Amino acid sequence: MKNVRIKDLEFKLCYTSDDIQSDIDVLSSKLNHDFKDTKTPILFLSILNGAFMFTADLMKRIQFPCEISFIRLASYEGTSSTGTIREIIGLTDNIEGRTVIILEDIVDTGLTLQKLYEGLTKKNPTQLLIATLLFKPDAYKGSIKVDYIGKSIPNDFIVGYGLDYDGLGRNLPNIYTIVE
Ligand code: IMP
């Protein structure tokens, strides 16, 4: 499928499922290298809804002891960030003294990440790292270092592979970019 229409908007194919899987291969290899000697399980914290596909594909490649938990936040309405962060499902794990890796589908303005990072830091993890499949460097306003990036992309609205437009398009195996 080269083009998809979702509600009032037209999107064109930009990253195929194969592109995405090879980015995840590279990203997971870096993580496996960096954590190969870990003795205590690393806690992955996946941000729902968007990161569900990325999380599933990444986790299948992880070769060190790890656990996975999910948290749900929202900062988007339509095709632009609202800047309002709502925590819908909270964290139940005790992260004190643990290494935590946040899993994001995409880091855009970084506002979501900033809030989450500040909240989690108060819970005293030993180390708090960020892994994102996609990163929009031209939109990023944050000061936090994004430790693991699958792919840096232009500042355009995209859908598919977990990313949505008003709740739709998350099921698409490829990623599509908006046609202006
Ligand atoms: P931020 O707070 O602006 O960094 O946005 C973070 C969240 O907004 C991501 O986790 C996504 O769920 C959503 N988001 C950001 N950019 C896009 C996009 O291009 N398409 C769909 N959702 C996006």
Backbone and ligand atoms as CSV (ligand in chain L), in Angstrom:
chain,resi,resn,atom,element,x,y,z
A,1,MET,N,N,0.833,-1.195,0.000
A,1,MET,CA,C,0.000,0.000,0.000
A,1,MET,C,C,0.874,1.253,0.000
A,2,LYS,N,N,0.819,2.024,-1.068
A,2,LYS,CA,C,1.690,3.208,-1.184
A,2,LYS,C,C,1.088,4.407,-0.447
A,3,ASN,N,N,-0.241,4.517,-0.530
A,3,ASN,CA,C,-0.923,5.648,0.119
A,3,ASN,C,C,-2.068,5.136,0.979
A,4,VAL,N,N,-2.325,5.850,2.078
A,4,VAL,CA,C,-3.510,5.521,2.880
A,4,VAL,C,C,-4.257,6.817,3.187
A,5,ARG,N,N,-5.567,6.678,3.321
A,5,ARG,CA,C,-6.368,7.834,3.706
A,5,ARG,C,C,-6.940,7.541,5.087
A,6,ILE,N,N,-6.754,8.477,6.021
A,6,ILE,CA,C,-7.331,8.332,7.355
A,6,ILE,C,C,-8.120,9.596,7.633
A,7,LYS,N,N,-9.427,9.397,7.819
A,7,LYS,CA,C,-10.349,10.523,7.982
A,7,LYS,C,C,-10.143,11.524,6.837
A,8,ASP,N,N,-9.776,12.768,7.186
A,8,ASP,CA,C,-9.634,13.821,6.179
A,8,ASP,C,C,-8.236,13.904,5.578
A,9,LEU,N,N,-7.326,13.044,6.017
A,9,LEU,CA,C,-5.917,13.217,5.598
A,9,LEU,C,C,-5.393,12.078,4.733
A,10,GLU,N,N,-4.464,12.452,3.839
A,10,GLU,CA,C,-3.803,11.514,2.935
A,10,GLU,C,C,-2.363,11.318,3.430
A,11,PHE,N,N,-1.928,10.078,3.454
A,11,PHE,CA,C,-0.559,9.771,3.895
A,11,PHE,C,C,0.129,8.932,2.833
A,12,LYS,N,N,1.457,9.138,2.689
A,12,LYS,CA,C,2.221,8.308,1.735
A,12,LYS,C,C,3.284,7.492,2.468
A,13,LEU,N,N,3.578,6.338,1.897
A,13,LEU,CA,C,4.535,5.414,2.508
A,13,LEU,C,C,5.891,6.086,2.696
A,14,CYS,N,N,6.474,5.977,3.890
A,14,CYS,CA,C,7.840,6.501,4.056
A,14,CYS,C,C,8.805,5.484,4.649
A,15,TYR,N,N,8.366,4.631,5.575
A,15,TYR,CA,C,9.259,3.577,6.099
A,15,TYR,C,C,8.526,2.252,6.026
A,16,THR,N,N,9.123,1.309,5.318
A,16,THR,CA,C,8.479,-0.001,5.199
A,16,THR,C,C,8.718,-0.792,6.481
A,17,SER,N,N,7.954,-1.844,6.593
A,17,SER,CA,C,8.114,-2.757,7.716
A,17,SER,C,C,9.568,-3.275,7.785
A,18,ASP,N,N,10.169,-3.540,6.619
A,18,ASP,CA,C,11.570,-4.004,6.590
A,18,ASP,C,C,12.534,-2.934,7.116
A,19,ASP,N,N,12.290,-1.666,6.732
A,19,ASP,CA,C,13.125,-0.555,7.251
A,19,ASP,C,C,13.057,-0.539,8.777
A,20,ILE,N,N,11.837,-0.647,9.282
A,20,ILE,CA,C,11.616,-0.559,10.735
A,20,ILE,C,C,12.333,-1.709,11.438
A,21,GLN,N,N,12.174,-2.920,10.874
A,21,GLN,CA,C,12.795,-4.088,11.522
A,21,GLN,C,C,14.324,-3.967,11.510
A,22,SER,N,N,14.899,-3.422,10.447
A,22,SER,CA,C,16.370,-3.303,10.478
A,22,SER,C,C,16.828,-2.227,11.450
A,23,ASP,N,N,16.030,-1.158,11.638
A,23,ASP,CA,C,16.373,-0.173,12.680
A,23,ASP,C,C,16.317,-0.826,14.066
A,24,ILE,N,N,15.340,-1.683,14.264
A,24,ILE,CA,C,15.210,-2.348,15.574
A,24,ILE,C,C,16.343,-3.361,15.774
A,25,ASP,N,N,16.791,-3.984,14.698
A,25,ASP,CA,C,17.958,-4.888,14.789
A,25,ASP,C,C,19.171,-4.125,15.326
A,26,VAL,N,N,19.412,-2.942,14.755
A,26,VAL,CA,C,20.589,-2.152,15.143
A,26,VAL,C,C,20.453,-1.680,16.588
A,27,LEU,N,N,19.263,-1.162,16.900
A,27,LEU,CA,C,19.023,-0.643,18.254
A,27,LEU,C,C,19.159,-1.756,19.309
A,28,SER,N,N,18.582,-2.925,19.030
A,28,SER,CA,C,18.643,-4.021,20.000
A,28,SER,C,C,20.076,-4.542,20.137
A,29,SER,N,N,20.852,-4.489,19.059
A,29,SER,CA,C,22.255,-4.919,19.151
A,29,SER,C,C,23.032,-4.002,20.082
A,30,LYS,N,N,22.750,-2.687,19.998
A,30,LYS,CA,C,23.430,-1.743,20.900
A,30,LYS,C,C,23.068,-2.045,22.343
A,31,LEU,N,N,21.779,-2.259,22.599
A,31,LEU,CA,C,21.349,-2.557,23.970
A,31,LEU,C,C,21.980,-3.864,24.449
A,32,ASN,N,N,21.963,-4.886,23.603
A,32,ASN,CA,C,22.539,-6.180,24.002
A,32,ASN,C,C,24.024,-6.048,24.299
A,33,HIS,N,N,24.688,-5.184,23.558
A,33,HIS,CA,C,26.109,-4.946,23.811
A,33,HIS,C,C,26.300,-4.218,25.140
A,34,ASP,N,N,25.534,-3.150,25.354
A,34,ASP,CA,C,25.715,-2.305,26.542
A,34,ASP,C,C,25.322,-3.008,27.838
A,35,PHE,N,N,24.392,-3.947,27.764
A,35,PHE,CA,C,23.895,-4.592,28.990
A,35,PHE,C,C,24.262,-6.075,29.068
A,36,LYS,N,N,25.253,-6.496,28.282
A,36,LYS,CA,C,25.568,-7.930,28.215
A,36,LYS,C,C,26.021,-8.494,29.559
A,37,ASP,N,N,26.614,-7.647,30.406
A,37,ASP,CA,C,27.138,-8.146,31.677
A,37,ASP,C,C,26.197,-7.895,32.856
A,38,THR,N,N,25.001,-7.440,32.571
A,38,THR,CA,C,24.116,-7.098,33.692
A,38,THR,C,C,23.695,-8.348,34.474
A,39,LYS,N,N,23.712,-8.194,35.784
A,39,LYS,CA,C,23.343,-9.333,36.644
A,39,LYS,C,C,21.899,-9.175,37.124
A,40,THR,N,N,21.517,-7.901,37.387
A,40,THR,CA,C,20.158,-7.663,37.874
A,40,THR,C,C,19.249,-7.276,36.701
A,41,PRO,N,N,18.027,-7.774,36.689
A,41,PRO,CA,C,17.153,-7.495,35.537
A,41,PRO,C,C,16.925,-6.006,35.312
A,42,ILE,N,N,17.032,-5.602,34.064
A,42,ILE,CA,C,16.747,-4.219,33.640
A,42,ILE,C,C,15.228,-4.103,33.492
A,43,LEU,N,N,14.689,-2.954,33.916
A,43,LEU,CA,C,13.246,-2.748,33.754
A,43,LEU,C,C,12.975,-1.879,32.532
A,44,PHE,N,N,12.320,-2.449,31.532
A,44,PHE,CA,C,11.850,-1.650,30.392
A,44,PHE,C,C,10.481,-1.093,30.748
A,45,LEU,N,N,10.299,0.185,30.458
A,45,LEU,CA,C,9.031,0.852,30.744
A,45,LEU,C,C,8.491,1.382,29.415
A,46,SER,N,N,7.489,0.695,28.914
A,46,SER,CA,C,6.958,1.027,27.582
A,46,SER,C,C,5.797,2.004,27.702
A,47,ILE,N,N,5.816,3.029,26.848
A,47,ILE,CA,C,4.785,4.068,26.913
A,47,ILE,C,C,3.660,3.748,25.921
A,48,LEU,N,N,2.523,3.375,26.491
A,48,LEU,CA,C,1.345,3.074,25.670
A,48,LEU,C,C,0.664,4.360,25.239
A,49,ASN,N,N,-0.127,4.411,24.178
A,49,ASN,CA,C,-0.402,3.269,23.318
A,49,ASN,C,C,0.679,3.081,22.243
A,50,GLY,N,N,1.295,4.179,21.855
A,50,GLY,CA,C,2.099,4.192,20.631
A,50,GLY,C,C,3.226,3.177,20.563
A,51,ALA,N,N,3.838,2.853,21.716
A,51,ALA,CA,C,5.052,2.024,21.680
A,51,ALA,C,C,4.771,0.520,21.703
A,52,PHE,N,N,3.497,0.125,21.587
A,52,PHE,CA,C,3.207,-1.305,21.778
A,52,PHE,C,C,3.852,-2.202,20.721
A,53,MET,N,N,3.859,-1.774,19.464
A,53,MET,CA,C,4.441,-2.635,18.398
A,53,MET,C,C,5.957,-2.656,18.509
A,54,PHE,N,N,6.535,-1.484,18.691
A,54,PHE,CA,C,7.989,-1.361,18.850
A,54,PHE,C,C,8.446,-2.201,20.045
A,55,THR,N,N,7.714,-2.101,21.153
A,55,THR,CA,C,8.075,-2.839,22.359
A,55,THR,C,C,8.087,-4.344,22.078
A,56,ALA,N,N,7.037,-4.831,21.439
A,56,ALA,CA,C,6.945,-6.274,21.166
A,56,ALA,C,C,8.108,-6.729,20.282
A,57,ASP,N,N,8.402,-5.970,19.227
A,57,ASP,CA,C,9.474,-6.375,18.309
A,57,ASP,C,C,10.853,-6.245,18.959
A,58,LEU,N,N,11.038,-5.200,19.762
A,58,LEU,CA,C,12.337,-5.019,20.430
A,58,LEU,C,C,12.579,-6.123,21.468
A,59,MET,N,N,11.573,-6.375,22.276
A,59,MET,CA,C,11.744,-7.318,23.395
A,59,MET,C,C,12.134,-8.716,22.931
A,60,LYS,N,N,11.646,-9.101,21.740
A,60,LYS,CA,C,11.986,-10.439,21.221
A,60,LYS,C,C,13.476,-10.566,20.930
A,61,ARG,N,N,14.163,-9.429,20.799
A,61,ARG,CA,C,15.594,-9.452,20.460
A,61,ARG,C,C,16.499,-9.241,21.678
A,62,ILE,N,N,15.917,-8.926,22.824
A,62,ILE,CA,C,16.738,-8.622,24.011
A,62,ILE,C,C,17.272,-9.914,24.636
A,63,GLN,N,N,18.594,-9.904,24.895
A,63,GLN,CA,C,19.245,-11.144,25.348
A,63,GLN,C,C,19.777,-11.068,26.774
A,64,PHE,N,N,19.499,-9.993,27.496
A,64,PHE,CA,C,19.934,-9.893,28.901
A,64,PHE,C,C,18.696,-9.966,29.796
A,65,PRO,N,N,18.878,-10.241,31.111
A,65,PRO,CA,C,17.732,-10.368,32.003
A,65,PRO,C,C,16.947,-9.050,32.055
A,66,CYS,N,N,15.653,-9.130,31.862
A,66,CYS,CA,C,14.850,-7.910,31.851
A,66,CYS,C,C,13.405,-8.176,32.236
A,67,GLU,N,N,12.751,-7.093,32.645
A,67,GLU,CA,C,11.315,-7.122,32.914
A,67,GLU,C,C,10.685,-6.028,32.069
A,68,ILE,N,N,9.369,-6.125,31.898
A,68,ILE,CA,C,8.688,-5.097,31.118
A,68,ILE,C,C,7.412,-4.654,31.833
A,69,SER,N,N,7.233,-3.327,31.888
A,69,SER,CA,C,6.005,-2.749,32.444
A,69,SER,C,C,5.499,-1.690,31.479
A,70,PHE,N,N,4.242,-1.332,31.642
A,70,PHE,CA,C,3.618,-0.373,30.722
A,70,PHE,C,C,3.026,0.794,31.480
A,71,ILE,N,N,3.179,1.979,30.909
A,71,ILE,CA,C,2.557,3.175,31.480
A,71,ILE,C,C,1.877,3.889,30.317
A,72,ARG,N,N,0.798,4.591,30.630
A,72,ARG,CA,C,0.077,5.255,29.539
A,72,ARG,C,C,-0.033,6.741,29.795
A,73,LEU,N,N,0.403,7.525,28.818
A,73,LEU,CA,C,0.349,8.982,28.893
A,73,LEU,C,C,-0.234,9.491,27.581
A,74,ALA,N,N,-0.654,10.734,27.566
A,74,ALA,CA,C,-1.120,11.289,26.294
A,74,ALA,C,C,-0.801,12.766,26.208
A,75,SER,N,N,-0.301,13.210,25.041
A,75,SER,CA,C,-0.034,14.637,24.875
A,75,SER,C,C,-0.490,15.124,23.512
A,76,TYR,N,N,-1.154,14.258,22.748
A,76,TYR,CA,C,-1.510,14.612,21.380
A,76,TYR,C,C,-3.006,14.636,21.160
A,77,GLU,N,N,-3.460,15.628,20.424
A,77,GLU,CA,C,-4.823,15.639,19.915
A,77,GLU,C,C,-4.714,16.015,18.460
A,78,GLY,N,N,-5.227,15.196,17.571
A,78,GLY,CA,C,-5.103,15.477,16.146
A,78,GLY,C,C,-3.665,15.309,15.696
A,79,THR,N,N,-3.110,16.313,15.024
A,79,THR,CA,C,-1.757,16.171,14.468
A,79,THR,C,C,-0.727,17.095,15.111
A,80,SER,N,N,-1.039,17.688,16.265
A,80,SER,CA,C,-0.018,18.496,16.938
A,80,SER,C,C,-0.055,18.265,18.436
A,81,SER,N,N,1.119,18.424,19.047
A,81,SER,CA,C,1.239,18.161,20.469
A,81,SER,C,C,0.488,19.227,21.254
A,82,THR,N,N,-0.343,18.813,22.210
A,82,THR,CA,C,-1.104,19.774,23.017
A,82,THR,C,C,-0.257,20.325,24.151
A,83,GLY,N,N,0.796,19.590,24.483
A,83,GLY,CA,C,1.646,20.014,25.584
A,83,GLY,C,C,1.058,19.663,26.945
A,84,THR,N,N,-0.151,19.118,26.955
A,84,THR,CA,C,-0.764,18.727,28.225
A,84,THR,C,C,-0.509,17.246,28.451
A,85,ILE,N,N,0.105,16.940,29.566
A,85,ILE,CA,C,0.440,15.550,29.829
A,85,ILE,C,C,-0.579,14.975,30.815
A,86,ARG,N,N,-1.214,13.889,30.463
A,86,ARG,CA,C,-2.142,13.238,31.378
A,86,ARG,C,C,-1.639,11.831,31.649
A,87,GLU,N,N,-1.455,11.497,32.881
A,87,GLU,CA,C,-1.068,10.130,33.189
A,87,GLU,C,C,-2.331,9.327,33.386
A,88,ILE,N,N,-2.476,8.309,32.597
A,88,ILE,CA,C,-3.723,7.537,32.666
A,88,ILE,C,C,-3.515,6.252,33.465
A,89,ILE,N,N,-2.457,5.557,33.164
A,89,ILE,CA,C,-2.147,4.363,33.950
A,89,ILE,C,C,-0.808,4.589,34.623
A,90,GLY,N,N,-0.772,4.526,35.935
A,90,GLY,CA,C,0.445,4.830,36.680
A,90,GLY,C,C,1.388,3.654,36.791
A,91,LEU,N,N,2.533,3.960,37.328
A,91,LEU,CA,C,3.571,2.947,37.511
A,91,LEU,C,C,3.341,2.225,38.834
A,92,THR,N,N,3.326,0.914,38.798
A,92,THR,CA,C,3.131,0.156,40.042
A,92,THR,C,C,4.445,-0.436,40.559
A,93,ASP,N,N,5.444,-0.574,39.664
A,93,ASP,CA,C,6.724,-1.168,40.096
A,93,ASP,C,C,7.509,-0.199,40.965
A,94,ASN,N,N,8.263,-0.763,41.885
A,94,ASN,CA,C,9.208,0.039,42.651
A,94,ASN,C,C,10.497,0.133,41.826
A,95,ILE,N,N,10.873,1.340,41.422
A,95,ILE,CA,C,12.050,1.474,40.544
A,95,ILE,C,C,13.284,1.962,41.298
A,96,GLU,N,N,13.153,2.141,42.601
A,96,GLU,CA,C,14.294,2.607,43.393
A,96,GLU,C,C,15.472,1.633,43.254
A,97,GLY,N,N,16.634,2.196,42.935
A,97,GLY,CA,C,17.843,1.371,42.831
A,97,GLY,C,C,17.905,0.510,41.576
A,98,ARG,N,N,17.019,0.757,40.624
A,98,ARG,CA,C,17.006,-0.082,39.426
A,98,ARG,C,C,17.445,0.699,38.184
A,99,THR,N,N,17.900,-0.037,37.181
A,99,THR,CA,C,18.134,0.580,35.875
A,99,THR,C,C,16.847,0.448,35.070
A,100,VAL,N,N,16.356,1.615,34.621
A,100,VAL,CA,C,15.087,1.659,33.888
A,100,VAL,C,C,15.351,2.201,32.488
A,101,ILE,N,N,14.792,1.538,31.489
A,101,ILE,CA,C,14.888,2.037,30.109
A,101,ILE,C,C,13.477,2.339,29.618
A,102,ILE,N,N,13.230,3.627,29.370
A,102,ILE,CA,C,11.930,4.049,28.843
A,102,ILE,C,C,11.867,3.696,27.362
A,103,LEU,N,N,10.776,3.092,26.935
A,103,LEU,CA,C,10.596,2.782,25.508
A,103,LEU,C,C,9.508,3.665,24.914
A,104,GLU,N,N,9.898,4.501,23.966
A,104,GLU,CA,C,8.964,5.409,23.287
A,104,GLU,C,C,8.861,5.032,21.812
A,105,ASP,N,N,7.693,5.257,21.231
A,105,ASP,CA,C,7.549,5.089,19.784
A,105,ASP,C,C,8.262,6.222,19.060
A,106,ILE,N,N,8.017,7.457,19.564
A,106,ILE,CA,C,8.578,8.634,18.904
A,106,ILE,C,C,8.802,9.732,19.936
A,107,VAL,N,N,9.905,10.438,19.799
A,107,VAL,CA,C,10.121,11.643,20.600
A,107,VAL,C,C,10.026,12.814,19.633
A,108,ASP,N,N,9.036,13.668,19.899
A,108,ASP,CA,C,8.728,14.789,19.010
A,108,ASP,C,C,9.213,16.065,19.711
A,109,THR,N,N,8.339,16.790,20.416
A,109,THR,CA,C,8.789,17.962,21.166
A,109,THR,C,C,9.609,17.540,22.389
A,110,GLY,N,N,9.347,16.340,22.879
A,110,GLY,CA,C,10.030,15.862,24.082
A,110,GLY,C,C,9.303,16.232,25.367
A,111,LEU,N,N,8.149,16.894,25.250
A,111,LEU,CA,C,7.413,17.333,26.450
A,111,LEU,C,C,6.935,16.145,27.284
A,112,THR,N,N,6.456,15.126,26.598
A,112,THR,CA,C,5.982,13.924,27.286
A,112,THR,C,C,7.129,13.293,28.072
A,113,LEU,N,N,8.240,13.172,27.363
A,113,LEU,CA,C,9.415,12.553,27.951
A,113,LEU,C,C,9.929,13.332,29.158
A,114,GLN,N,N,9.951,14.658,29.019
A,114,GLN,CA,C,10.435,15.533,30.090
A,114,GLN,C,C,9.649,15.295,31.385
A,115,LYS,N,N,8.325,15.301,31.260
A,115,LYS,CA,C,7.445,15.103,32.426
A,115,LYS,C,C,7.662,13.724,33.026
A,116,LEU,N,N,7.704,12.749,32.161
A,116,LEU,CA,C,7.868,11.376,32.613
A,116,LEU,C,C,9.213,11.195,33.306
A,117,TYR,N,N,10.240,11.764,32.699
A,117,TYR,CA,C,11.599,11.654,33.219
A,117,TYR,C,C,11.681,12.277,34.608
A,118,GLU,N,N,11.074,13.479,34.738
A,118,GLU,CA,C,11.086,14.164,36.047
A,118,GLU,C,C,10.357,13.323,37.089
A,119,GLY,N,N,9.209,12.788,36.720
A,119,GLY,CA,C,8.411,11.963,37.645
A,119,GLY,C,C,9.157,10.715,38.078
A,120,LEU,N,N,9.808,10.074,37.129
A,120,LEU,CA,C,10.503,8.818,37.440
A,120,LEU,C,C,11.780,9.072,38.239
A,121,THR,N,N,12.444,10.185,37.957
A,121,THR,CA,C,13.681,10.517,38.682
A,121,THR,C,C,13.414,10.630,40.183
A,122,LYS,N,N,12.235,11.168,40.528
A,122,LYS,CA,C,11.878,11.310,41.954
A,122,LYS,C,C,11.776,9.966,42.658
A,123,LYS,N,N,11.615,8.908,41.893
A,123,LYS,CA,C,11.494,7.578,42.492
A,123,LYS,C,C,12.850,6.877,42.631
A,124,ASN,N,N,13.926,7.641,42.418
A,124,ASN,CA,C,15.302,7.191,42.666
A,124,ASN,C,C,15.785,5.930,41.950
A,125,PRO,N,N,15.592,5.860,40.637
A,125,PRO,CA,C,16.239,4.740,39.930
A,125,PRO,C,C,17.753,4.975,39.922
A,126,THR,N,N,18.531,3.911,39.790
A,126,THR,CA,C,19.986,4.071,39.704
A,126,THR,C,C,20.347,4.743,38.389
A,127,GLN,N,N,19.656,4.341,37.344
A,127,GLN,CA,C,19.943,4.834,35.998
A,127,GLN,C,C,18.622,4.885,35.227
A,128,LEU,N,N,18.409,6.001,34.529
A,128,LEU,CA,C,17.185,6.160,33.747
A,128,LEU,C,C,17.584,6.485,32.309
A,129,LEU,N,N,17.287,5.566,31.397
A,129,LEU,CA,C,17.699,5.734,30.001
A,129,LEU,C,C,16.480,5.765,29.094
A,130,ILE,N,N,16.690,6.259,27.881
A,130,ILE,CA,C,15.578,6.374,26.940
A,130,ILE,C,C,15.928,5.699,25.627
A,131,ALA,N,N,15.018,4.853,25.159
A,131,ALA,CA,C,15.159,4.261,23.827
A,131,ALA,C,C,13.902,4.596,23.034
A,132,THR,N,N,14.091,5.190,21.864
A,132,THR,CA,C,12.941,5.514,21.029
A,132,THR,C,C,13.162,4.984,19.624
A,133,LEU,N,N,12.096,4.511,19.015
A,133,LEU,CA,C,12.227,4.058,17.630
A,133,LEU,C,C,12.507,5.255,16.720
A,134,LEU,N,N,11.747,6.345,16.937
A,134,LEU,CA,C,11.858,7.509,16.049
A,134,LEU,C,C,12.114,8.777,16.837
A,135,PHE,N,N,12.849,9.695,16.213
A,135,PHE,CA,C,13.201,10.955,16.876
A,135,PHE,C,C,13.105,12.077,15.850
A,136,LYS,N,N,12.412,13.175,16.243
A,136,LYS,CA,C,12.316,14.338,15.336
A,136,LYS,C,C,13.239,15.431,15.879
A,137,PRO,N,N,14.507,15.474,15.439
A,137,PRO,CA,C,15.459,16.436,16.010
A,137,PRO,C,C,15.013,17.888,15.852
A,138,ASP,N,N,14.329,18.211,14.743
A,138,ASP,CA,C,13.934,19.608,14.515
A,138,ASP,C,C,12.761,20.047,15.387
A,139,ALA,N,N,12.062,19.094,15.989
A,139,ALA,CA,C,10.923,19.441,16.858
A,139,ALA,C,C,11.322,19.384,18.323
A,140,TYR,N,N,12.448,18.743,18.604
A,140,TYR,CA,C,12.818,18.461,19.996
A,140,TYR,C,C,13.166,19.726,20.771
A,141,LYS,N,N,12.467,19.913,21.906
A,141,LYS,CA,C,12.711,21.093,22.746
A,141,LYS,C,C,13.299,20.692,24.093
A,142,GLY,N,N,13.514,19.418,24.279
A,142,GLY,CA,C,13.935,18.917,25.590
A,142,GLY,C,C,15.423,19.080,25.827
A,143,SER,N,N,15.811,18.845,27.096
A,143,SER,CA,C,17.225,18.917,27.449
A,143,SER,C,C,17.766,17.534,27.812
A,144,ILE,N,N,16.874,16.578,27.903
A,144,ILE,CA,C,17.291,15.219,28.280
A,144,ILE,C,C,17.936,14.534,27.083
A,145,LYS,N,N,19.002,13.787,27.376
A,145,LYS,CA,C,19.672,13.038,26.304
A,145,LYS,C,C,18.824,11.814,25.942
A,146,VAL,N,N,18.585,11.659,24.656
A,146,VAL,CA,C,17.873,10.451,24.205
A,146,VAL,C,C,18.962,9.424,23.874
A,147,ASP,N,N,19.039,8.371,24.681
A,147,ASP,CA,C,20.201,7.481,24.646
A,147,ASP,C,C,20.246,6.552,23.434
A,148,TYR,N,N,19.079,6.012,23.070
A,148,TYR,CA,C,19.034,5.054,21.958
A,148,TYR,C,C,17.959,5.494,20.969
A,149,ILE,N,N,18.379,5.711,19.717
A,149,ILE,CA,C,17.446,6.194,18.687
A,149,ILE,C,C,17.471,5.227,17.503
A,150,GLY,N,N,16.296,4.768,17.102
A,150,GLY,CA,C,16.217,3.890,15.926
A,150,GLY,C,C,16.484,4.671,14.654
A,151,LYS,N,N,15.757,5.807,14.502
A,151,LYS,CA,C,15.904,6.613,13.293
A,151,LYS,C,C,15.523,8.062,13.587
A,152,SER,N,N,16.340,9.010,13.104
A,152,SER,CA,C,15.968,10.432,13.172
A,152,SER,C,C,15.204,10.765,11.903
A,153,ILE,N,N,14.078,11.468,12.073
A,153,ILE,CA,C,13.189,11.702,10.926
A,153,ILE,C,C,12.826,13.180,10.815
A,154,PRO,N,N,12.329,13.600,9.642
A,154,PRO,CA,C,11.906,15.004,9.481
A,154,PRO,C,C,10.717,15.321,10.384
A,155,ASN,N,N,10.496,16.618,10.565
A,155,ASN,CA,C,9.427,17.079,11.452
A,155,ASN,C,C,8.070,17.088,10.744
A,156,ASP,N,N,7.621,15.897,10.328
A,156,ASP,CA,C,6.324,15.763,9.664
A,156,ASP,C,C,5.481,14.757,10.438
A,157,PHE,N,N,4.175,14.923,10.332
A,157,PHE,CA,C,3.281,14.021,11.056
A,157,PHE,C,C,3.223,12.661,10.349
A,158,ILE,N,N,3.388,11.599,11.128
A,158,ILE,CA,C,3.389,10.242,10.556
A,158,ILE,C,C,2.381,9.345,11.279
A,159,VAL,N,N,2.002,8.271,10.603
A,159,VAL,CA,C,1.111,7.264,11.226
A,159,VAL,C,C,1.605,5.866,10.879
A,160,GLY,N,N,1.123,4.894,11.641
A,160,GLY,CA,C,1.419,3.485,11.387
A,160,GLY,C,C,2.383,2.935,12.413
A,161,TYR,N,N,2.449,1.613,12.468
A,161,TYR,CA,C,3.340,0.916,13.394
A,161,TYR,C,C,3.184,1.470,14.823
A,162,GLY,N,N,1.944,1.559,15.257
A,162,GLY,CA,C,1.663,2.022,16.625
A,162,GLY,C,C,1.286,3.482,16.717
A,163,LEU,N,N,1.719,4.275,15.741
A,163,LEU,CA,C,1.428,5.727,15.765
A,163,LEU,C,C,0.070,5.998,15.122
A,164,ASP,N,N,-0.673,6.921,15.703
A,164,ASP,CA,C,-2.052,7.123,15.252
A,164,ASP,C,C,-2.340,8.541,14.799
A,165,TYR,N,N,-3.430,8.654,14.061
A,165,TYR,CA,C,-4.060,9.953,13.811
A,165,TYR,C,C,-5.474,9.829,14.381
A,166,ASP,N,N,-5.734,10.551,15.451
A,166,ASP,CA,C,-7.015,10.467,16.165
A,166,ASP,C,C,-7.439,9.024,16.422
A,167,GLY,N,N,-6.516,8.228,16.888
A,167,GLY,CA,C,-6.825,6.847,17.279
A,167,GLY,C,C,-6.747,5.857,16.134
A,168,LEU,N,N,-6.616,6.324,14.918
A,168,LEU,CA,C,-6.616,5.412,13.759
A,168,LEU,C,C,-5.212,5.262,13.182
A,169,GLY,N,N,-4.971,4.101,12.552
A,169,GLY,CA,C,-3.727,3.874,11.817
A,169,GLY,C,C,-2.664,3.123,12.609
A,170,ARG,N,N,-2.928,2.835,13.865
A,170,ARG,CA,C,-1.903,2.155,14.687
A,170,ARG,C,C,-1.587,0.757,14.174
A,171,ASN,N,N,-2.552,0.141,13.517
A,171,ASN,CA,C,-2.428,-1.239,13.048
A,171,ASN,C,C,-1.572,-1.384,11.793
A,172,LEU,N,N,-1.263,-0.284,11.113
A,172,LEU,CA,C,-0.526,-0.389,9.849
A,172,LEU,C,C,0.897,-0.893,10.096
A,173,PRO,N,N,1.371,-1.884,9.328
A,173,PRO,CA,C,2.724,-2.416,9.562
A,173,PRO,C,C,3.828,-1.485,9.061
A,174,ASN,N,N,3.506,-0.609,8.104
A,174,ASN,CA,C,4.473,0.378,7.594
A,174,ASN,C,C,4.187,1.736,8.234
A,175,ILE,N,N,5.106,2.691,8.017
A,175,ILE,CA,C,4.885,4.058,8.507
A,175,ILE,C,C,4.654,4.974,7.305
A,176,TYR,N,N,3.674,5.866,7.462
A,176,TYR,CA,C,3.248,6.776,6.387
A,176,TYR,C,C,3.386,8.214,6.861
A,177,THR,N,N,3.753,9.098,5.939
A,177,THR,CA,C,3.882,10.504,6.281
A,177,THR,C,C,2.782,11.330,5.600
A,178,ILE,N,N,2.412,12.395,6.252
A,178,ILE,CA,C,1.300,13.215,5.778
A,178,ILE,C,C,1.636,13.836,4.405
A,179,VAL,N,N,0.643,13.873,3.525
A,179,VAL,CA,C,0.790,14.566,2.238
A,179,VAL,C,C,0.196,15.942,2.416
A,180,GLU,N,N,1.034,16.964,2.245
A,180,GLU,CA,C,0.566,18.349,2.498
A,180,GLU,C,C,-0.437,18.789,1.435
L,1,IMP,P1,P,5.997,14.830,22.394
L,1,IMP,O1,O,5.553,15.042,23.817
L,1,IMP,O2,O,5.709,16.033,21.538
L,1,IMP,O3,O,7.434,14.376,22.274
L,1,IMP,O4,O,5.087,13.694,21.773
L,1,IMP,C1,C,5.125,12.409,22.266
L,1,IMP,C2,C,3.978,11.561,21.831
L,1,IMP,O5,O,3.157,12.186,20.827
L,1,IMP,C3,C,4.497,10.300,21.188
L,1,IMP,O6,O,4.734,9.303,22.146
L,1,IMP,C4,C,3.394,9.935,20.208
L,1,IMP,O7,O,2.424,9.147,20.857
L,1,IMP,C5,C,2.809,11.270,19.813
L,1,IMP,N1,N,3.390,11.731,18.520
L,1,IMP,C6,C,4.452,12.533,18.320
L,1,IMP,N2,N,4.697,12.722,17.001
L,1,IMP,C7,C,3.753,12.010,16.346
L,1,IMP,C8,C,3.487,11.767,14.949
L,1,IMP,O8,O,4.155,12.256,14.012
L,1,IMP,N3,N,2.429,10.935,14.688
L,1,IMP,C9,C,1.650,10.373,15.666
L,1,IMP,N4,N,1.885,10.565,16.971
L,1,IMP,C10,C,2.925,11.362,17.312
